[in-house]
Amino acid sequence: MKPQALGWPLTVLFLANLVASIDRTALAALLPAIKQDMTLSDTQLGILTGIAFSAFYAIFGLPLAALADRGHRPRLIAAALVFWSLMTAATGLAKAFVHLVAARMMVAVGEAGGVPASHSLLSDLTPDHRRPAVLAIHTAAGPLGSLLGLAGGGLLAATLGWRDAFVVLGLVGLPVAVLTFFLREPRTAGARADGIEPRPKAGTLLGRRSFQLLLGGFALGSFAMNGLLQWLPSYLGRAFEMDIARVGVQFGLAYGLGAMAGMLAGGAVAGPLMRRDTGWALRLASISYLVGAPCLLASLLAPSAPIALALIFLGSASASAAYGPAFAMIQIIAEPRLRAFATASSLLVSNLVGAGLGPLAVGILSDSHGGAPAHALRFALVSLFPVLISPALLYWLAMKRLAWETR
C-alpha cells in the first residue's frame, strides 16, 4: 500500500477506537444512576468498572493478537466491533448485578480485538519516526471517546434512563464495522514481513529488559489513570453536589479535551526528536508523568469545581502525552510479525494489573474509610499518587536499558 494511502485506514481505525472508548467510558457517567437503581456498593461498582472488564480484555487480547499477526486484520477488527457493540446494547437489558458483570465481560472480549490489530496495521504503513504521531492520533480517539461517552452517557441517562442509553451507544458502532470490513490488508497471506521469518519467537521479546520496563510503566500508569477516570465523575458529584448530566459534560470536556490535546502534542513533538535519537520517545513519556501527576493530585484538593476541572484538564494533557511515544517505542522494539502481540502484551498488563485493579482498589478504599462519601472517595483517589508518579521512573529506566541493548 502506498504511503499516501494511510489517511483512509487511519480515519476508519480512529473511528473504531472512538466507538470502543465511548462504549467503555460511558459507564463511568452512568454509575450514579446504576448505583441508585440497583442498590450497589462502591466495591461492586469498582468490580464492574475494573476487573470485570479488564480481565477479559487482557486474557482475550493475546489470542486475538496472534490471529492479527497471521491473518486479515481489517476483518478481525470489524468482527470484534460488531460483537462489542451488540454487547454494549445488551448491557441495558441487565436485571441484576451479575448480568451487568457478564455484559461488561463480553464487551471486553470484543474490544480486545481492536487496538493490537490496529497498531500492527498502522505500523506496517508508517516509518519509525512518524509512528508517534500516527499512533497518537489513533490513541487520541480514547479521550475523545471518553468525552463523548461521559457527556453523551450523562445526557442520555438524564433523558432516556441508563438502560436505553446503553442500547443507543451500542448501536452506534455497527456502521463503523462495515467501513472497517472493507479496508485493505497490506500484506500477502503467508508472506514474510521485511525479510524476516513469519513467526519470530515471542519469548525473545518478552525477555528483553527494556520491554519489561515498558510494560511496567503501562501497568502502573493505567492503574492510577483508570482509577481516576472511573471515579472522578462520582467524586465531583459528591464533593460539589453536581447532577449526573452536569458531571458527565464538564468532566468529559476537561478530561477528554485535555488527554486528546496531550496525546497529539506528545506525538507531534516526539517525531522530530526521534529522527536524532529514538530514546527521546521514552524521555518524553517520563517527563509527561512528572508534570501530570501533581496537577491531578491538586485537582482532588481544589476548593471548587471549576478549579478542579481546570487541574484535571492540565493533568490529563500532561500525563497523556506519554501514550504516542510509548506505543511507538513498543512497535520499534517488536519485530514486524510480533507487533500485534507486543501491543496486546502492553494492554494485558495495563488492563489486568492497571485498569482491572485501579478502580476496584479505589472502591475498596472508599468503602473502608468510614467517613462521609465525598471525603472517603477523595482519600481513596489521593492514595493513587505514588503509583501515578512511578511510570516516570520506569520509562526512564527503559530508555537507559534500550540504549545498552542496542549498543
N, C-alpha and C positions, 0 to 999 in steps of 0.2 A: 504494500500500500504506500502511495506517495506521501511525503511529509505534509503537503498542503491538505491532505485528506483527513488530518487529525481533528479538525473543527467539529465535524458532524458526530463522530464517535464520542468525543469529549462532551458534547452537548447532551446526547442521549444518556450517556452513563452518569452525567451530572444529575439529570432528571431522575434516573433510577435511584441514585443515592439520596436525592432530595425526598423522594417518596418514602424510602426506608427511614430516614430521620424523622419525618413527620409522624409516621406510624409508631415510632419508638418513643418519641418525647411528648407527644400529646397526652400520654398517660400522666405525666407529672402535673399538668394543668387540671386533669380530671380527678386526681387523688382526693381532694376535699369532698367532692360530690359522691365518689365511690365509698369513701370512709363513712359518710353520713348515711348513705342508702343501705349499706351492708353491715354497718356497725363493726368496723375493723380497727385493730390496734395499729400503732405506728410500726411495730415489728412486722405485722402481716403486710403492711404497705411496703416495708423495706424488702421483704421476700418477693413481693410482686414486681417491684421496680428493679430489683437487683438480681439475685441468684436464679429466680425462676426464668428470667430471660437469658442472662449472660452465660449460664452453664450450658444450655443447649446451643447457644450461638457459638460458644467456644468449641464444644465437642464436635459439632457437625461441620465446623469450618475446615478442619483438616481433610476429611474425605472429599468434601466438595471442592477444595483447592486441588486435590490430586486429580479429580476429574477435569478441572480447568486447565491444569498443566498438560494434560494429554488430549483434551477434546475441543469441541466447538464452544468457545467462551460466550459469545453473544446469546446462543440458545440456552445455555445453562443459566445465565443471568435472567433471561426472560421467564424461564420456567420458575425460577426462585421468586421472582417478583409477583407472578400470578399467585403463588402459594401464600406468601406472606400478606398480600393484600386481602385475600379471602379470609385468612385467619384473623387479621385486624378487624374486619367486619364482624366476624363471629364472636369477638370479644364482647360486643354489645349484647349478645344473647345470653351471657352468663347469668346463672341464677344463684350461684354460691361462690365462695372464695376459691374452692378447688377448681371450679370451671374457669375462673379468671386466670388462675395459675396455668392450667392446661392450655388455654388460648394463647397466653404470652409465650409459653414454651414453643408452640407451633409457629408463631411469628418469628421467633428466634431461629428456628430451623431454616425457614425460608431466607431470612436476611443473611444468614451465614454464607450463602452462595453468591452474594453480591460484590462486596468490596475486594476480596482476593482476586477474583477473576477480572474485575475491572482494572485493578492496579497492574496486573500482568499484561492485559491487553494494551493499556495506555503506555506502559513502559516499553513494549515492543515497537511502538510508533514514535518514540521520543528519545533523543540523545541525552546523555547523562546530565549535562549542565542545564537542560530545560526541564528535567523531571521535577525539581522542587516546585516550579511554577505550575506545571500541569497537574501534579498530584495535589498541590494546594488548592487549585480551582476545584478539582473533583471533591476533595475533602471539605471545602467550604460549603458544599451542599448540606453538610451536617448541621452547622449552626443556622444556616438559612432555614433548613427544615425544622430545627428547634424553635426558631422564631415563629414560623407558620403553624407548627404543631401546638406550641404553647398558646399563642394568641388565638388561632383558629379553634383549638380544642376548648379554650375557655369560653369563647363566644358561642360555639356550638352547644356546649353544655348548658350555658345560660338560656339558650333559646329552644333547643330540641331535647335536652337531657343528655346525660353521659352515654347512654346506650345507643341512641341514634347517632350521636357524634362519632362513635367508633365505626358504625356502618358507613357513614358518609366518607370518613377518612380512608377506610379500606378500599372503597370502590374507585377512588381517585387513581390508584396505581395501574389499573388494567389497561388504559390506552398507552401508557408508557411501556408496558410489557410488549405491546405489538411493535412499537418502534425498535425496541431492543432486539427482538427476534430477527429483524431483517438487517442488522448490522453485519458487516463483512468480517470474517475471520482472516487475519493477515497471514497466518502460517498455514502450510500444507500439512495435512494429517500424516504423521509418521516421519516428517522431515526433521532434519537436525536444525537446531537454533544456533546461529553464529558459529557453526562449525564444531559444536560440542556434542557429546553423546546425548540422546534424547532424555535419558533418565539418570542424571547425576545423583550421588548419594546424599540424602537429606542429613544423615548423621554428621557429615563433614561440616555442613553449615551450622548445625546446632552445637557442634563442638568448638566453634570459634568464640573466643572470649569477648571480642568486640560485639558480636551478635547477641551474646548472652547479656551483656551490659545494656544494649539497646532494648532488649525485651524487658529487663528490669525497670528501665525508665518508662516504658509504655505501661507496665503493670501498675506502678505506684502513682504515676500521673493520672491514670484512669481511675484508680481507687478514689483519689481525692476529688477529681473533677466531676466524676459521676455522682459521688455523694453530694457534692454541692448542687449540681444541676437538678437532681431529682428532688432535693429538699428545700432549696432556696425559695421556690414559689410558696410552699407551705409556711416557711419561716416569715416571709414578707406578709402573708395574710395574717398570721398570728401576732407578729410584732407591731404591725401598723394598721391592723383591722381593715385590710383591703379585701374586697369581694373577689370571687373567682375569675370573673371576666377581666377586672382591672389588673389583677396579678398576672394573668396569662398574657395580656397585651404588653404591659410595661416590662415585666421580666423578660418576655420573649424578645422585645426590642433591644433591651440592654445586653442580654447575653448573645442573642443571635447576631446583631449588627457588630458587636464587639469581637466575637470569635471569628466571624466571617472576614472582617477587616484585618484582624491579626493574621489569619491564615494566608490571605492573599499578599499581605505585606511581607510576611516571612518567606513565602515562595519567591516573590519578586526580588528581594534582597539577596537571597541565597544563590540564585543562578549566576550572576556575575562574579561573586566571590568564589564560587566553586570552580570557575574556569582556572583560577590560580591555585586553589587548594581545596580538595573535596572535604577536608576536615572542617571547613567553615560551616558546613551544614550542621554539625553537632555543636560547634561553638554557639551558633545562633539558637539552637534548641535549648542549650543550657542557660544562656542569658535570658531567654524568654520566661523561664520559670522563676529565675531570681527576681525579675521585675514584677511578674504577675502575682506571685503568692502573697506578698504584703498587701497589695491592693484588695485581693479577695478577703483576706483576713480583716482588713479595715472595714469592709462593707458590713461585716457582722457586728461591728461596734458602732456603726453610724447612728446618729440620733434621729434621723428622719428617713423616710422612704426615698426622696429624690437623691440625697447624698449616697445612700446605699446603692441605688441603681446606677449612679454615675461611677462608683467604685467597681461595681460588677462589670460595667462596660470596659473600663480600663484594665481590670484584672483579666477578664476573658480575652481581650485583644492581645495582651502581652503573652499570656500562657499559651494561647492557641497558635502563636507564630511558630511554635516548635513543630507542628504536625507536618507541613510540607517538607521541610528539610529532613526530618527524621524518617518519614516514609520513603523519601528519595534515597537516603543512605541505605535503607533496607534493600531496595531494589538494586543498588550498586553492589552491595556485598554479595547478594544472591546470584547464582548462575541463572541464565535466561529460563531454563526449564524448571527452576525452583522458585520463580518469582511469586506465583500464587501461593505456594506453600509458605514462603517467607512471610508474606503479608498475613496469611492465616495464622501463622505462629505468633506474630505480634498481637493479632486480635484475640487469640486464645488466652494469652496471659493478661491482656488488658481487660478482657471481659470476664474471664473466670476468676482471676485474682482481684482485678480492679473494679469493673462495673458490677460484678456479682456481689462482692463483699462490701464495697463502699457504701451504697445506700442501706444495706442491711445493718452495717455497723452503726451508722447514724441513727437508724430506727431503734436499735437496741440501747444505745447510749442515751437517747432521748427518753425512752420508756423507763430506764433505770435511774434517771437523775432525781426524780421525785419533786421537782419544782413546778412552777407554772409552765404551761405548754410552750410559750414563746421562749422563756429562759432555758428550759430543758433542751429545746431544739438548738438554740444558739450555742449552748455548751457542747453539744454533740458536733456541731459544724466547726467550731473553733478547734476542736480536738484533731481535725484533719490537717492542720497547718504543718506539723513536722513531716507528714507524708507528702504534702503538696510541694515542699521545697526540695525533696530528695531527688527528683529526676534531674535537677541541675547538676548534681554531683555525678550521677550515673552516666549522663550524656557526655560530660567532660572526660570521665574515665574511658568511655567507649572511644572517644576521639583519640586519646593518647594510645590506647591499645591498638586501634586500627593503623595508626602511623607506624607502630612497631611491627605489626603483622605484614605490612606492605613494603617494608624496607628492602 
